[in-house]
Amino acid sequence: MDLNDGFIPAFIQSYFIALGVLLGGALIGGIGAFLSGDAPLTYIFKFAGKLKIWALVAAIGGTFDAFNSFERGILEGQTKDIFKQSLLIISAMGGAQTGWMIIQWFTQEHVS
């Protein structure tokens, strides 16, 4: 995510990119599990847990951009960039967590 494009659109996009990566990846992985003869709902739940970090990385645009913003904030005294990047990461974490909760609700794997 480029911080120069506008913060509010980047904040919203970060949330929905993480949500989409998690939901899409887990559901497509479930189709693959079904085609291979495994239990699709169990694998959807497992895939969702494993995809949370990758949804976060995809939403913030890779790790180098985030580190560049933190470096600029620390070394050049631009604390505004650190704050913006932190909020984008929190937004992406919220999207990934929302996707994981939807998958958890959909699969009912957490219910004993």
Backbone atoms as SQL, in Angstrom:
CREATE TABLE atoms (id INTEGER PRIMARY KEY, chain TEXT, resi INTEGER, resn TEXT, atom TEXT, x REAL, y REAL, z REAL);
INSERT INTO atoms VALUES
  (1, 'A', 1, 'MET', 'N', 0.832, -1.179, 0.000),
  (2, 'A', 1, 'MET', 'CA', 0.000, 0.000, 0.000),
  (3, 'A', 1, 'MET', 'C', 0.877, 1.243, 0.000),
  (4, 'A', 2, 'ASP', 'N', 0.596, 2.135, -0.882),
  (5, 'A', 2, 'ASP', 'CA', 1.336, 3.384, -0.959),
  (6, 'A', 2, 'ASP', 'C', 0.632, 4.414, -0.083),
  (7, 'A', 3, 'LEU', 'N', 1.373, 4.987, 0.844),
  (8, 'A', 3, 'LEU', 'CA', 0.773, 5.951, 1.766),
  (9, 'A', 3, 'LEU', 'C', 0.462, 7.280, 1.102),
  (10, 'A', 4, 'ASN', 'N', 0.979, 7.521, -0.086),
  (11, 'A', 4, 'ASN', 'CA', 0.747, 8.793, -0.767),
  (12, 'A', 4, 'ASN', 'C', -0.598, 8.842, -1.491),
  (13, 'A', 5, 'ASP', 'N', -1.268, 7.704, -1.670),
  (14, 'A', 5, 'ASP', 'CA', -2.527, 7.665, -2.413),
  (15, 'A', 5, 'ASP', 'C', -3.724, 8.183, -1.621),
  (16, 'A', 6, 'GLY', 'N', -3.625, 8.272, -0.362),
  (17, 'A', 6, 'GLY', 'CA', -4.735, 8.661, 0.496),
  (18, 'A', 6, 'GLY', 'C', -4.895, 7.604, 1.570),
  (19, 'A', 7, 'PHE', 'N', -4.933, 8.043, 2.792),
  (20, 'A', 7, 'PHE', 'CA', -4.896, 7.078, 3.884),
  (21, 'A', 7, 'PHE', 'C', -6.204, 6.318, 4.057),
  (22, 'A', 8, 'ILE', 'N', -7.324, 6.988, 4.020),
  (23, 'A', 8, 'ILE', 'CA', -8.611, 6.323, 4.269),
  (24, 'A', 8, 'ILE', 'C', -8.902, 5.240, 3.225),
  (25, 'A', 9, 'PRO', 'N', -8.714, 5.492, 1.918),
  (26, 'A', 9, 'PRO', 'CA', -8.907, 4.396, 0.958),
  (27, 'A', 9, 'PRO', 'C', -7.943, 3.223, 1.195),
  (28, 'A', 10, 'ALA', 'N', -6.695, 3.525, 1.542),
  (29, 'A', 10, 'ALA', 'CA', -5.723, 2.467, 1.814),
  (30, 'A', 10, 'ALA', 'C', -6.118, 1.672, 3.054),
  (31, 'A', 11, 'PHE', 'N', -6.663, 2.349, 4.049),
  (32, 'A', 11, 'PHE', 'CA', -7.106, 1.698, 5.287),
  (33, 'A', 11, 'PHE', 'C', -8.248, 0.718, 4.992),
  (34, 'A', 12, 'ILE', 'N', -9.216, 1.157, 4.214),
  (35, 'A', 12, 'ILE', 'CA', -10.361, 0.304, 3.868),
  (36, 'A', 12, 'ILE', 'C', -9.914, -0.844, 2.973),
  (37, 'A', 13, 'GLN', 'N', -9.080, -0.549, 1.992),
  (38, 'A', 13, 'GLN', 'CA', -8.601, -1.594, 1.086),
  (39, 'A', 13, 'GLN', 'C', -7.780, -2.633, 1.825),
  (40, 'A', 14, 'SER', 'N', -6.991, -2.223, 2.780),
  (41, 'A', 14, 'SER', 'CA', -6.186, -3.150, 3.558),
  (42, 'A', 14, 'SER', 'C', -7.059, -4.168, 4.289),
  (43, 'A', 15, 'TYR', 'N', -8.144, -3.690, 4.862),
  (44, 'A', 15, 'TYR', 'CA', -9.082, -4.572, 5.571),
  (45, 'A', 15, 'TYR', 'C', -9.687, -5.604, 4.616),
  (46, 'A', 16, 'PHE', 'N', -10.196, -5.125, 3.496),
  (47, 'A', 16, 'PHE', 'CA', -10.908, -6.025, 2.594),
  (48, 'A', 16, 'PHE', 'C', -9.976, -6.929, 1.792),
  (49, 'A', 17, 'ILE', 'N', -8.756, -6.508, 1.544),
  (50, 'A', 17, 'ILE', 'CA', -7.795, -7.389, 0.882),
  (51, 'A', 17, 'ILE', 'C', -7.479, -8.566, 1.791),
  (52, 'A', 18, 'ALA', 'N', -7.212, -8.293, 3.064),
  (53, 'A', 18, 'ALA', 'CA', -6.923, -9.373, 4.009),
  (54, 'A', 18, 'ALA', 'C', -8.127, -10.303, 4.154),
  (55, 'A', 19, 'LEU', 'N', -9.310, -9.736, 4.219),
  (56, 'A', 19, 'LEU', 'CA', -10.529, -10.541, 4.318),
  (57, 'A', 19, 'LEU', 'C', -10.691, -11.425, 3.087),
  (58, 'A', 20, 'GLY', 'N', -10.483, -10.863, 1.918),
  (59, 'A', 20, 'GLY', 'CA', -10.636, -11.619, 0.681),
  (60, 'A', 20, 'GLY', 'C', -9.595, -12.709, 0.507),
  (61, 'A', 21, 'VAL', 'N', -8.359, -12.417, 0.874),
  (62, 'A', 21, 'VAL', 'CA', -7.307, -13.432, 0.762),
  (63, 'A', 21, 'VAL', 'C', -7.621, -14.613, 1.664),
  (64, 'A', 22, 'LEU', 'N', -8.044, -14.338, 2.876),
  (65, 'A', 22, 'LEU', 'CA', -8.331, -15.420, 3.807),
  (66, 'A', 22, 'LEU', 'C', -9.550, -16.234, 3.377),
  (67, 'A', 23, 'LEU', 'N', -10.644, -15.557, 3.053),
  (68, 'A', 23, 'LEU', 'CA', -11.848, -16.289, 2.650),
  (69, 'A', 23, 'LEU', 'C', -11.638, -17.041, 1.345),
  (70, 'A', 24, 'GLY', 'N', -11.073, -16.372, 0.369),
  (71, 'A', 24, 'GLY', 'CA', -10.861, -17.004, -0.934),
  (72, 'A', 24, 'GLY', 'C', -9.890, -18.166, -0.866),
  (73, 'A', 25, 'GLY', 'N', -8.780, -17.973, -0.179),
  (74, 'A', 25, 'GLY', 'CA', -7.792, -19.035, -0.068),
  (75, 'A', 25, 'GLY', 'C', -8.314, -20.255, 0.660),
  (76, 'A', 26, 'ALA', 'N', -9.032, -20.028, 1.752),
  (77, 'A', 26, 'ALA', 'CA', -9.560, -21.153, 2.523),
  (78, 'A', 26, 'ALA', 'C', -10.647, -21.897, 1.744),
  (79, 'A', 27, 'LEU', 'N', -11.534, -21.165, 1.080),
  (80, 'A', 27, 'LEU', 'CA', -12.612, -21.830, 0.343),
  (81, 'A', 27, 'LEU', 'C', -12.093, -22.570, -0.891),
  (82, 'A', 28, 'ILE', 'N', -11.158, -21.990, -1.600),
  (83, 'A', 28, 'ILE', 'CA', -10.569, -22.675, -2.749),
  (84, 'A', 28, 'ILE', 'C', -9.766, -23.890, -2.284),
  (85, 'A', 29, 'GLY', 'N', -9.075, -23.759, -1.171),
  (86, 'A', 29, 'GLY', 'CA', -8.377, -24.906, -0.599),
  (87, 'A', 29, 'GLY', 'C', -9.339, -26.013, -0.192),
  (88, 'A', 30, 'GLY', 'N', -10.524, -25.628, 0.296),
  (89, 'A', 30, 'GLY', 'CA', -11.548, -26.609, 0.629),
  (90, 'A', 30, 'GLY', 'C', -12.055, -27.359, -0.591),
  (91, 'A', 31, 'ILE', 'N', -12.137, -26.672, -1.717),
  (92, 'A', 31, 'ILE', 'CA', -12.530, -27.347, -2.968),
  (93, 'A', 31, 'ILE', 'C', -11.469, -28.382, -3.341),
  (94, 'A', 32, 'GLY', 'N', -10.201, -28.005, -3.165),
  (95, 'A', 32, 'GLY', 'CA', -9.119, -28.952, -3.431),
  (96, 'A', 32, 'GLY', 'C', -9.176, -30.154, -2.505),
  (97, 'A', 33, 'ALA', 'N', -9.507, -29.931, -1.245),
  (98, 'A', 33, 'ALA', 'CA', -9.636, -31.047, -0.298),
  (99, 'A', 33, 'ALA', 'C', -10.798, -31.953, -0.701),
  (100, 'A', 34, 'PHE', 'N', -11.897, -31.355, -1.127),
  (101, 'A', 34, 'PHE', 'CA', -13.048, -32.145, -1.572),
  (102, 'A', 34, 'PHE', 'C', -12.691, -33.008, -2.779),
  (103, 'A', 35, 'LEU', 'N', -11.993, -32.412, -3.739),
  (104, 'A', 35, 'LEU', 'CA', -11.618, -33.147, -4.948),
  (105, 'A', 35, 'LEU', 'C', -10.628, -34.276, -4.659),
  (106, 'A', 36, 'SER', 'N', -9.852, -34.127, -3.587),
  (107, 'A', 36, 'SER', 'CA', -8.901, -35.183, -3.235),
  (108, 'A', 36, 'SER', 'C', -9.496, -36.200, -2.266),
  (109, 'A', 37, 'GLY', 'N', -10.746, -36.035, -1.899),
  (110, 'A', 37, 'GLY', 'CA', -11.434, -37.013, -1.062),
  (111, 'A', 37, 'GLY', 'C', -11.315, -36.781, 0.435),
  (112, 'A', 38, 'ASP', 'N', -10.862, -35.608, 0.841),
  (113, 'A', 38, 'ASP', 'CA', -10.752, -35.283, 2.262),
  (114, 'A', 38, 'ASP', 'C', -11.962, -34.478, 2.713),
  (115, 'A', 39, 'ALA', 'N', -12.062, -34.276, 4.027),
  (116, 'A', 39, 'ALA', 'CA', -13.176, -33.519, 4.599),
  (117, 'A', 39, 'ALA', 'C', -12.978, -32.028, 4.321),
  (118, 'A', 40, 'PRO', 'N', -13.814, -31.424, 3.467),
  (119, 'A', 40, 'PRO', 'CA', -13.565, -30.032, 3.067),
  (120, 'A', 40, 'PRO', 'C', -13.697, -29.022, 4.204),
  (121, 'A', 41, 'LEU', 'N', -14.669, -29.179, 5.091),
  (122, 'A', 41, 'LEU', 'CA', -14.849, -28.183, 6.147),
  (123, 'A', 41, 'LEU', 'C', -13.687, -28.199, 7.129),
  (124, 'A', 42, 'THR', 'N', -13.164, -29.369, 7.423),
  (125, 'A', 42, 'THR', 'CA', -12.010, -29.457, 8.307),
  (126, 'A', 42, 'THR', 'C', -10.807, -28.767, 7.687),
  (127, 'A', 43, 'TYR', 'N', -10.590, -28.992, 6.409),
  (128, 'A', 43, 'TYR', 'CA', -9.453, -28.375, 5.737),
  (129, 'A', 43, 'TYR', 'C', -9.655, -26.872, 5.540),
  (130, 'A', 44, 'ILE', 'N', -10.878, -26.440, 5.320),
  (131, 'A', 44, 'ILE', 'CA', -11.138, -24.995, 5.224),
  (132, 'A', 44, 'ILE', 'C', -10.735, -24.314, 6.533),
  (133, 'A', 45, 'PHE', 'N', -11.086, -24.922, 7.660),
  (134, 'A', 45, 'PHE', 'CA', -10.738, -24.370, 8.969),
  (135, 'A', 45, 'PHE', 'C', -9.217, -24.346, 9.159),
  (136, 'A', 46, 'LYS', 'N', -8.544, -25.428, 8.781),
  (137, 'A', 46, 'LYS', 'CA', -7.087, -25.488, 8.911),
  (138, 'A', 46, 'LYS', 'C', -6.405, -24.471, 8.010),
  (139, 'A', 47, 'PHE', 'N', -6.875, -24.361, 6.773),
  (140, 'A', 47, 'PHE', 'CA', -6.285, -23.402, 5.837),
  (141, 'A', 47, 'PHE', 'C', -6.463, -21.966, 6.327),
  (142, 'A', 48, 'ALA', 'N', -7.618, -21.674, 6.891),
  (143, 'A', 48, 'ALA', 'CA', -7.874, -20.311, 7.381),
  (144, 'A', 48, 'ALA', 'C', -6.884, -19.936, 8.472),
  (145, 'A', 49, 'GLY', 'N', -6.589, -20.867, 9.358),
  (146, 'A', 49, 'GLY', 'CA', -5.619, -20.593, 10.411),
  (147, 'A', 49, 'GLY', 'C', -4.219, -20.350, 9.870),
  (148, 'A', 50, 'LYS', 'N', -3.865, -21.091, 8.825),
  (149, 'A', 50, 'LYS', 'CA', -2.534, -20.950, 8.239),
  (150, 'A', 50, 'LYS', 'C', -2.419, -19.720, 7.337),
  (151, 'A', 51, 'LEU', 'N', -3.523, -19.243, 6.798),
  (152, 'A', 51, 'LEU', 'CA', -3.497, -18.121, 5.859),
  (153, 'A', 51, 'LEU', 'C', -3.558, -16.748, 6.527),
  (154, 'A', 52, 'LYS', 'N', -3.778, -16.693, 7.837),
  (155, 'A', 52, 'LYS', 'CA', -3.938, -15.394, 8.496),
  (156, 'A', 52, 'LYS', 'C', -2.726, -14.489, 8.285),
  (157, 'A', 53, 'ILE', 'N', -1.534, -15.017, 8.463),
  (158, 'A', 53, 'ILE', 'CA', -0.342, -14.179, 8.325),
  (159, 'A', 53, 'ILE', 'C', -0.133, -13.768, 6.870),
  (160, 'A', 54, 'TRP', 'N', -0.465, -14.658, 5.935),
  (161, 'A', 54, 'TRP', 'CA', -0.273, -14.326, 4.525),
  (162, 'A', 54, 'TRP', 'C', -1.302, -13.311, 4.053),
  (163, 'A', 55, 'ALA', 'N', -2.479, -13.342, 4.631),
  (164, 'A', 55, 'ALA', 'CA', -3.477, -12.318, 4.313),
  (165, 'A', 55, 'ALA', 'C', -2.992, -10.949, 4.788),
  (166, 'A', 56, 'LEU', 'N', -2.363, -10.937, 5.947),
  (167, 'A', 56, 'LEU', 'CA', -1.817, -9.690, 6.477),
  (168, 'A', 56, 'LEU', 'C', -0.702, -9.151, 5.576),
  (169, 'A', 57, 'VAL', 'N', 0.210, -10.030, 5.154),
  (170, 'A', 57, 'VAL', 'CA', 1.310, -9.603, 4.287),
  (171, 'A', 57, 'VAL', 'C', 0.787, -9.114, 2.940),
  (172, 'A', 58, 'ALA', 'N', -0.178, -9.809, 2.382),
  (173, 'A', 58, 'ALA', 'CA', -0.746, -9.397, 1.092),
  (174, 'A', 58, 'ALA', 'C', -1.448, -8.053, 1.211),
  (175, 'A', 59, 'ALA', 'N', -2.120, -7.821, 2.317),
  (176, 'A', 59, 'ALA', 'CA', -2.879, -6.584, 2.474),
  (177, 'A', 59, 'ALA', 'C', -1.982, -5.360, 2.626),
  (178, 'A', 60, 'ILE', 'N', -0.855, -5.505, 3.292),
  (179, 'A', 60, 'ILE', 'CA', 0.012, -4.328, 3.472),
  (180, 'A', 60, 'ILE', 'C', 0.994, -4.169, 2.328),
  (181, 'A', 61, 'GLY', 'N', 0.911, -5.034, 1.334),
  (182, 'A', 61, 'GLY', 'CA', 1.724, -4.866, 0.137),
  (183, 'A', 61, 'GLY', 'C', 3.121, -5.414, 0.260),
  (184, 'A', 62, 'GLY', 'N', 3.343, -6.384, 1.104),
  (185, 'A', 62, 'GLY', 'CA', 4.682, -6.940, 1.276),
  (186, 'A', 62, 'GLY', 'C', 5.368, -6.302, 2.458),
  (187, 'A', 63, 'THR', 'N', 6.405, -6.927, 2.933),
  (188, 'A', 63, 'THR', 'CA', 7.052, -6.461, 4.155),
  (189, 'A', 63, 'THR', 'C', 8.032, -5.331, 3.920),
  (190, 'A', 64, 'PHE', 'N', 8.631, -5.217, 2.737),
  (191, 'A', 64, 'PHE', 'CA', 9.647, -4.194, 2.526),
  (192, 'A', 64, 'PHE', 'C', 9.070, -2.787, 2.581),
  (193, 'A', 65, 'ASP', 'N', 7.870, -2.609, 2.081),
  (194, 'A', 65, 'ASP', 'CA', 7.230, -1.297, 2.132),
  (195, 'A', 65, 'ASP', 'C', 6.969, -0.877, 3.576),
  (196, 'A', 66, 'ALA', 'N', 6.524, -1.835, 4.383),
  (197, 'A', 66, 'ALA', 'CA', 6.260, -1.526, 5.789),
  (198, 'A', 66, 'ALA', 'C', 7.554, -1.169, 6.517),
  (199, 'A', 67, 'PHE', 'N', 8.608, -1.929, 6.271),
  (200, 'A', 67, 'PHE', 'CA', 9.887, -1.625, 6.918),
  (201, 'A', 67, 'PHE', 'C', 10.444, -0.286, 6.450),
  (202, 'A', 68, 'ASN', 'N', 10.246, 0.042, 5.199),
  (203, 'A', 68, 'ASN', 'CA', 10.703, 1.329, 4.674),
  (204, 'A', 68, 'ASN', 'C', 9.988, 2.478, 5.382),
  (205, 'A', 69, 'SER', 'N', 8.700, 2.331, 5.604),
  (206, 'A', 69, 'SER', 'CA', 7.954, 3.381, 6.313),
  (207, 'A', 69, 'SER', 'C', 8.414, 3.510, 7.756),
  (208, 'A', 70, 'PHE', 'N', 8.664, 2.375, 8.419),
  (209, 'A', 70, 'PHE', 'CA', 9.154, 2.432, 9.797),
  (210, 'A', 70, 'PHE', 'C', 10.552, 3.043, 9.856),
  (211, 'A', 71, 'GLU', 'N', 11.408, 2.683, 8.900),
  (212, 'A', 71, 'GLU', 'CA', 12.752, 3.246, 8.859),
  (213, 'A', 71, 'GLU', 'C', 12.702, 4.758, 8.664),
  (214, 'A', 72, 'ARG', 'N', 11.868, 5.198, 7.732),
  (215, 'A', 72, 'ARG', 'CA', 11.726, 6.629, 7.480),
  (216, 'A', 72, 'ARG', 'C', 11.191, 7.334, 8.730),
  (217, 'A', 73, 'GLY', 'N', 10.297, 6.693, 9.423),
  (218, 'A', 73, 'GLY', 'CA', 9.734, 7.298, 10.624),
  (219, 'A', 73, 'GLY', 'C', 10.738, 7.414, 11.756),
  (220, 'A', 74, 'ILE', 'N', 11.583, 6.393, 11.887),
  (221, 'A', 74, 'ILE', 'CA', 12.546, 6.408, 12.993),
  (222, 'A', 74, 'ILE', 'C', 13.757, 7.273, 12.660),
  (223, 'A', 75, 'LEU', 'N', 14.350, 7.059, 11.495),
  (224, 'A', 75, 'LEU', 'CA', 15.599, 7.744, 11.156),
  (225, 'A', 75, 'LEU', 'C', 15.404, 9.182, 10.692),
  (226, 'A', 76, 'GLU', 'N', 14.300, 9.449, 10.035),
  (227, 'A', 76, 'GLU', 'CA', 14.071, 10.800, 9.523),
  (228, 'A', 76, 'GLU', 'C', 13.076, 11.589, 10.371),
  (229, 'A', 77, 'GLY', 'N', 12.603, 10.988, 11.435),
  (230, 'A', 77, 'GLY', 'CA', 11.720, 11.696, 12.349),
  (231, 'A', 77, 'GLY', 'C', 10.305, 11.902, 11.846),
  (232, 'A', 78, 'GLN', 'N', 9.879, 11.095, 10.895),
  (233, 'A', 78, 'GLN', 'CA', 8.523, 11.219, 10.359),
  (234, 'A', 78, 'GLN', 'C', 7.606, 10.232, 11.091),
  (235, 'A', 79, 'THR', 'N', 7.188, 10.614, 12.276),
  (236, 'A', 79, 'THR', 'CA', 6.362, 9.717, 13.090),
  (237, 'A', 79, 'THR', 'C', 4.977, 9.508, 12.485),
  (238, 'A', 80, 'LYS', 'N', 4.570, 10.402, 11.626),
  (239, 'A', 80, 'LYS', 'CA', 3.273, 10.263, 10.962),
  (240, 'A', 80, 'LYS', 'C', 3.228, 8.986, 10.115),
  (241, 'A', 81, 'ASP', 'N', 4.350, 8.661, 9.448),
  (242, 'A', 81, 'ASP', 'CA', 4.414, 7.437, 8.639),
  (243, 'A', 81, 'ASP', 'C', 4.328, 6.184, 9.495),
  (244, 'A', 82, 'ILE', 'N', 4.975, 6.206, 10.649),
  (245, 'A', 82, 'ILE', 'CA', 4.897, 5.056, 11.562),
  (246, 'A', 82, 'ILE', 'C', 3.458, 4.856, 12.012),
  (247, 'A', 83, 'PHE', 'N', 2.800, 5.929, 12.370),
  (248, 'A', 83, 'PHE', 'CA', 1.416, 5.849, 12.830),
  (249, 'A', 83, 'PHE', 'C', 0.499, 5.328, 11.726),
  (250, 'A', 84, 'LYS', 'N', 0.653, 5.842, 10.509),
  (251, 'A', 84, 'LYS', 'CA', -0.174, 5.396, 9.387),
  (252, 'A', 84, 'LYS', 'C', 0.065, 3.920, 9.076),
  (253, 'A', 85, 'GLN', 'N', 1.331, 3.504, 9.043),
  (254, 'A', 85, 'GLN', 'CA', 1.643, 2.112, 8.729),
  (255, 'A', 85, 'GLN', 'C', 1.117, 1.185, 9.817),
  (256, 'A', 86, 'SER', 'N', 1.198, 1.617, 11.064),
  (257, 'A', 86, 'SER', 'CA', 0.655, 0.817, 12.166),
  (258, 'A', 86, 'SER', 'C', -0.855, 0.655, 12.027),
  (259, 'A', 87, 'LEU', 'N', -1.541, 1.713, 11.647),
  (260, 'A', 87, 'LEU', 'CA', -2.990, 1.616, 11.453),
  (261, 'A', 87, 'LEU', 'C', -3.345, 0.721, 10.275),
  (262, 'A', 88, 'LEU', 'N', -2.538, 0.751, 9.208),
  (263, 'A', 88, 'LEU', 'CA', -2.779, -0.145, 8.076),
  (264, 'A', 88, 'LEU', 'C', -2.593, -1.606, 8.486),
  (265, 'A', 89, 'ILE', 'N', -1.591, -1.871, 9.303),
  (266, 'A', 89, 'ILE', 'CA', -1.370, -3.238, 9.787),
  (267, 'A', 89, 'ILE', 'C', -2.517, -3.677, 10.678),
  (268, 'A', 90, 'ILE', 'N', -2.989, -2.799, 11.533),
  (269, 'A', 90, 'ILE', 'CA', -4.134, -3.129, 12.401),
  (270, 'A', 90, 'ILE', 'C', -5.384, -3.380, 11.563),
  (271, 'A', 91, 'SER', 'N', -5.582, -2.590, 10.518),
  (272, 'A', 91, 'SER', 'CA', -6.724, -2.796, 9.629),
  (273, 'A', 91, 'SER', 'C', -6.643, -4.159, 8.951),
  (274, 'A', 92, 'ALA', 'N', -5.450, -4.514, 8.459),
  (275, 'A', 92, 'ALA', 'CA', -5.268, -5.816, 7.824),
  (276, 'A', 92, 'ALA', 'C', -5.470, -6.953, 8.817),
  (277, 'A', 93, 'MET', 'N', -5.008, -6.764, 10.036),
  (278, 'A', 93, 'MET', 'CA', -5.222, -7.784, 11.067),
  (279, 'A', 93, 'MET', 'C', -6.708, -7.947, 11.363),
  (280, 'A', 94, 'GLY', 'N', -7.436, -6.848, 11.358),
  (281, 'A', 94, 'GLY', 'CA', -8.882, -6.912, 11.564),
  (282, 'A', 94, 'GLY', 'C', -9.581, -7.659, 10.445),
  (283, 'A', 95, 'GLY', 'N', -9.161, -7.427, 9.206),
  (284, 'A', 95, 'GLY', 'CA', -9.741, -8.151, 8.078),
  (285, 'A', 95, 'GLY', 'C', -9.448, -9.633, 8.131),
  (286, 'A', 96, 'ALA', 'N', -8.206, -9.988, 8.483),
  (287, 'A', 96, 'ALA', 'CA', -7.846, -11.401, 8.593),
  (288, 'A', 96, 'ALA', 'C', -8.605, -12.064, 9.735),
  (289, 'A', 97, 'GLN', 'N', -8.747, -11.359, 10.847),
  (290, 'A', 97, 'GLN', 'CA', -9.483, -11.920, 11.989),
  (291, 'A', 97, 'GLN', 'C', -10.963, -12.070, 11.656),
  (292, 'A', 98, 'THR', 'N', -11.540, -11.110, 10.959),
  (293, 'A', 98, 'THR', 'CA', -12.943, -11.215, 10.547),
  (294, 'A', 98, 'THR', 'C', -13.142, -12.408, 9.626),
  (295, 'A', 99, 'GLY', 'N', -12.238, -12.587, 8.669),
  (296, 'A', 99, 'GLY', 'CA', -12.321, -13.737, 7.776),
  (297, 'A', 99, 'GLY', 'C', -12.208, -15.044, 8.525),
  (298, 'A', 100, 'TRP', 'N', -11.292, -15.093, 9.481),
  (299, 'A', 100, 'TRP', 'CA', -11.125, -16.316, 10.272),
  (300, 'A', 100, 'TRP', 'C', -12.368, -16.607, 11.106),
  (301, 'A', 101, 'MET', 'N', -12.991, -15.571, 11.656),
  (302, 'A', 101, 'MET', 'CA', -14.215, -15.770, 12.436),
  (303, 'A', 101, 'MET', 'C', -15.369, -16.233, 11.547),
  (304, 'A', 102, 'ILE', 'N', -15.452, -15.716, 10.321),
  (305, 'A', 102, 'ILE', 'CA', -16.485, -16.166, 9.387),
  (306, 'A', 102, 'ILE', 'C', -16.282, -17.637, 9.050),
  (307, 'A', 103, 'ILE', 'N', -15.034, -18.023, 8.792),
  (308, 'A', 103, 'ILE', 'CA', -14.723, -19.422, 8.499),
  (309, 'A', 103, 'ILE', 'C', -15.028, -20.288, 9.718),
  (310, 'A', 104, 'GLN', 'N', -14.678, -19.816, 10.887),
  (311, 'A', 104, 'GLN', 'CA', -14.956, -20.559, 12.121),
  (312, 'A', 104, 'GLN', 'C', -16.460, -20.748, 12.291),
  (313, 'A', 105, 'TRP', 'N', -17.230, -19.718, 12.025),
  (314, 'A', 105, 'TRP', 'CA', -18.688, -19.817, 12.125),
  (315, 'A', 105, 'TRP', 'C', -19.235, -20.753, 11.054),
  (316, 'A', 106, 'PHE', 'N', -18.713, -20.656, 9.846),
  (317, 'A', 106, 'PHE', 'CA', -19.184, -21.463, 8.725),
  (318, 'A', 106, 'PHE', 'C', -18.900, -22.948, 8.933),
  (319, 'A', 107, 'THR', 'N', -17.707, -23.277, 9.389),
  (320, 'A', 107, 'THR', 'CA', -17.310, -24.684, 9.522),
  (321, 'A', 107, 'THR', 'C', -17.774, -25.313, 10.826),
  (322, 'A', 108, 'GLN', 'N', -17.965, -24.518, 11.863),
  (323, 'A', 108, 'GLN', 'CA', -18.337, -25.008, 13.191),
  (324, 'A', 108, 'GLN', 'C', -17.316, -26.015, 13.724),
  (325, 'A', 109, 'GLU', 'N', -16.044, -25.866, 13.364),
  (326, 'A', 109, 'GLU', 'CA', -14.999, -26.776, 13.824),
  (327, 'A', 109, 'GLU', 'C', -14.632, -26.538, 15.284),
  (328, 'A', 110, 'HIS', 'N', -14.869, -25.357, 15.794),
  (329, 'A', 110, 'HIS', 'CA', -14.520, -25.046, 17.171),
  (330, 'A', 110, 'HIS', 'C', -15.507, -25.618, 18.168),
  (331, 'A', 111, 'VAL', 'N', -16.655, -26.078, 17.718),
  (332, 'A', 111, 'VAL', 'CA', -17.679, -26.632, 18.604),
  (333, 'A', 111, 'VAL', 'C', -17.361, -28.100, 18.884),
  (334, 'A', 112, 'SER', 'N', -17.301, -28.451, 20.137),
  (335, 'A', 112, 'SER', 'CA', -16.986, -29.839, 20.484),
  (336, 'A', 112, 'SER', 'C', -18.235, -30.663, 20.678);
